[in-house]
Amino acid sequence: MVNAFSCLLKKKVTETRPLPDEETERLGREIKREIDARFGRSLAIRELDAGSDNAAEIEINNLSNAFYDVERFGITFVASPRHADVLIVTGAVTHNMEIAVKKTYDAMPSPKFVVAIGDDACDGGIYKGTYAVLGGADKILPVDLKIPGNPPTPTQILNGLLALMRTAGKKP
Amino acid sequence: MPQVMPEDDAATGAVRELFGAAAVARITYGCNRECSVDVSEPEFALAIPWLASRKFVLISLFCVEGFREGAGHSLLSIFERKGSILILVRNITGKRAMSIATVFPSATWPERECRDGFGIEFDGAFDTRRLLLHEIYPAGFHPLEKLVPDTPVTTNDNVSTADEYPFRKVSGEGVYQVPVGPVHAGIIEPGHFRFSVIGETVFNLEIRMFYTHRGIEKLAEGKDPRDCTKIAEAVSGDESVANAAAFCMAVERLSEITVPDRAWYLRTILCESERICSHLGDLGGMLTDVAFPLGASQFAVLREEMFRENEKLTGSRFLRGQLCIGGVNRDIPADALAGFRAFLVQFRKQYKVGLSIVLSTPSVIDRFSQTGIIRKPLLRPLNITGPAARASGGGVDVRVNHPYGIYDRFAPKPQPLKDGDVLARFTVKAAEIMDSLDLINEVLGAIPDGATRSDEPIRDGYALALLESARGQNLCWVRVQDGKISRYKVRTASYCNWLAIEHAVPGNIIADFPVINKSLNLSYAGTDL
């Protein structure tokens, strides 16, 4: 029978997984240092799918799994643009999303940064010049950083965010 | 290569009974053994109620321009019954046709799609709102027409409130609306959900999609088929292999290309790996949505390990760039396959541990059970497919009903449940992961040596391909003319199952919507195209 006391006293069920990811750890430490210095220890990111094929969303979600666990470096994904420092845009901006993209950006407080993730968000990718899309995120928003890839891996995204942190302080 | 069908084929029988024995001579059999017949509008009107009463399911309806000599547009309605496929072709003039949405509700979206894409008006249609093209697009713009070039359009600068999408209105004392989206709170794709709520209980849900409409079908037109595999992969990120495989299959069928055996073994391994990744994401997502992170993180770790194995096998975490028309681009060496097999042994052990933690947690079962029920009578009219159908008592699986590649030799074991709630969908998906693991293991044990691609030329023609993706039946219809794609029609499983959510949610509380949504985990991108 399950007893509250026995649950408290018995050995905790836990395991340490081998995570042979020196690179992630190193990247994370550097990002944390930058975030601590420039963003008061916490960087809030709002993700916006402007016409992505959902692969980039999966990789951004993967940043929160136990292998990367980016929250320990000070990165949080927030629900509202009003809480966000950074807007991550994925996918070529479709006409059907145009208004929503603009509204989301406008809802963010300044100073704010925009990062385009994936080939399509960077310059329109395979959809460039077609009827249904406006093009890359820079057609509608001031993009501070582009992280290409189809989609970029979680490590590449982290590398990109580190680059953003390093240039962020120089933004007027 | 027309094949003579046995007399008891349901589709052939239907044509004989509907249009008389003489009409059987009009049938052409496609490369997929599908039975296709051109019908006049009166014949079509006669056939529709008959087909509905004989349990035929409308799996797709789409328009092709210049399909038959002399006819401007042709509407292809594809029906399925017990592994038999019937295609009724209506060659229409004057861009008018009869709506069948009242008899076959699964025609509602396709008819609206034909209206947006080609400007075809459906007589008697009860829903004539725009679908693909939101109010920002100018009126009278029909991008899929051959005369319209795939170039940037001038959109409406100001969308007035009068042009806004009219949602179904639900009114009465205490009824209020909760609009959600297109931008959601989580890291997910855009879509709009309009809840009409009484107290906490959802009374009505209407879903508006197509925010990520990227013009995929038009994008492929005029391109060399070999350049279009990457377009097929972009239909939906987590179904890259499934959509690429369906596209390749269609082109291979119309060109009569024989894919080498080893290539099909490799494709099968990739398809099943993709299914495992997708299902793991769903299981984890459902647990996140009932606030059980212990279970969710177990599956997230396993999924990440699987993504890393994918990368080792093919160089892409999403298995992209691997498939090509005629086979696969790169062989996977034997030692890599052996390594994968060893990985799967460990994987299976850890997966079982994770699953047993979840299934022995009463609070999880309590949230899952009796939540978001999809009832069996909805399956046929809405053409609900995949694990969602198998959790509601439907025995549909393309791998079993229309085996392709090597699935005739390595058939999965259907494990349908009847309850149709979130728990049933969780259990079905969990069992399918084990099933896919078994399947990959068997395939790895029997994989032959040999060539991995055929370089036979691509011919002109058209073909239909059906394939079981992680979410269910994917349909792909390709026509090649003068060596270029002239029509690429994709209908993913997600497209079918969205309407199932509209029926599963009412009666539940709003707080259960995320877990119901996640239990189907449909692709927005795969719907919006």
Interface residues (C-beta under 8 A of the other chain):
Chain A: R17 E47 L48 D49 A50 G51 S52 D53 N54 A55 A56 E57 I58 E59 I60 N61 N62 S64 N65 A66 F67 F77 A79 S80 P81 G91 A92 T94 H95 N96 M97 E98 I99 A100 K103 T104 I126 Y127 G129 T130 Y131 A132 V133 N150 P151 T153
Chain B: L133 H134 I136 Y137 P143 V148 D150 T151 P152 V153 T155 V159 P182 V183 A185 G186 I187 I188 E189 P190 F210 Y211 T212 H213 R214 G215 K218 L219 K230 I231 A234 V235 S236 G237 D238 S240 G281 S297 A300 V301 R303 E304 F307 R317 F318 R320 S523 Y524 A525 G526 D528
